[in-house]
Amino acid sequence: EVWDGPELVGGLYGIDIGQVFCGESMFSKSSNSSKLALIYLIRELKKNNYKLIDCQVPTAHLASMGATPISRKDFLNYLGRHLFVSKTTHHMIVNHTNGLHMGIHSYLSNIFKS
């Protein structure tokens, strides 16, 4: 979240799994506030040794921040190597429940078995 005094002016959210952050949505009510949120997210992810931010859809906005497309094969390789890394703490705004995490873990584990 990005606040300008008492007003929420921008932010982003996503899903934090292993060393991968999957961005879901960004919003901005004032110029560059979503970019500011992304900059702080990147700093936090780097500090915690994350390997990938999944931006989902390539856009000029994300490209201006340094995002580059990767192939599906490379994406699946990243997921296979970094998705189920144990962590003792979560530093993201959205903190999933253990039940949800285990449900996602089981579902994705089955995908990568083939």
C-alpha positions in Angstrom: 0.0 0.0 0.0 1.1 3.6 -0.7 -0.4 6.3 1.4 -0.3 10.1 1.0 -1.2 11.1 4.6 -4.6 9.6 5.3 -5.3 8.8 1.7 -4.6 5.4 0.1 -3.1 6.4 -3.3 -1.7 3.2 -4.8 -0.5 -0.3 -4.2 -0.3 -3.9 -5.3 -1.0 -7.4 -4.1 -0.2 -10.9 -5.0 0.6 -14.4 -3.7 3.8 -15.3 -1.9 4.9 -18.9 -2.4 8.4 -20.2 -1.7 10.8 -17.8 -3.4 8.2 -16.7 -6.0 5.9 -13.7 -5.8 2.9 -13.9 -8.2 1.6 -10.4 -8.8 -2.2 -10.2 -9.1 -3.1 -6.5 -9.4 -1.7 -3.0 -9.1 -3.6 0.3 -8.8 -2.7 3.9 -8.7 -4.8 7.0 -7.8 -1.9 9.3 -8.1 1.0 9.5 -10.5 3.7 6.8 -9.9 2.3 5.4 -6.7 2.0 1.9 -8.1 5.7 2.2 -9.2 6.6 3.2 -5.7 4.8 0.1 -4.3 6.6 -2.1 -6.8 10.0 -0.6 -5.9 9.5 -1.3 -2.2 8.2 -4.8 -3.0 11.3 -5.6 -5.1 13.6 -4.4 -2.3 11.8 -6.6 0.2 11.9 -9.6 -2.1 15.6 -9.1 -2.9 16.3 -8.9 0.9 14.5 -12.2 1.3 16.2 -14.0 -1.6 13.2 -14.3 -3.9 14.0 -15.6 -7.4 11.0 -14.5 -9.5 8.2 -12.0 -9.7 5.4 -13.3 -12.0 3.9 -10.2 -13.6 1.5 -12.4 -15.6 1.0 -10.0 -18.5 3.8 -8.0 -20.2 2.9 -4.3 -20.3 4.8 -1.1 -21.2 4.4 0.0 -17.5 6.2 -3.1 -16.2 8.8 -3.0 -19.0 9.6 0.5 -17.9 10.4 -0.9 -14.5 12.7 -3.6 -15.9 10.3 -6.6 -16.4 11.2 -8.9 -19.2 9.2 -11.8 -20.7 10.5 -15.4 -20.3 9.4 -18.5 -22.1 6.9 -20.9 -20.6 9.7 -23.5 -20.3 11.9 -21.1 -18.2 8.9 -20.1 -16.1 8.1 -23.7 -15.2 11.8 -24.3 -14.4 11.8 -21.4 -12.0 8.6 -22.7 -10.4 10.0 -26.2 -10.1 13.2 -24.9 -8.4 11.9 -22.1 -6.2 8.2 -22.6 -5.4 8.4 -24.9 -2.4 11.4 -23.4 -0.6 10.8 -23.4 3.2 10.6 -20.1 5.0 10.3 -19.4 8.7 8.6 -16.0 8.2 6.5 -14.2 5.7 7.2 -10.5 5.1 4.5 -9.8 2.5 1.3 -7.9 3.2 -0.8 -10.9 2.2 0.0 -13.8 4.5 -1.8 -17.0 3.4 -3.2 -19.5 5.9 -1.5 -22.9 6.3 -4.5 -24.7 4.9 -4.5 -22.6 1.7 -0.7 -23.0 1.3 -0.9 -26.8 1.7 -3.8 -26.9 -0.8 -1.8 -24.9 -3.3 1.3 -27.0 -2.6 -0.5 -30.3 -3.2 -2.1 -29.0 -6.4 1.1 -27.6 -7.9 3.1 -30.7 -6.8 0.9 -32.8 -9.0 1.4 -30.5 -12.0 5.2 -30.8 -11.8 5.2 -34.6 -11.4 4.6 -35.1 -15.1 
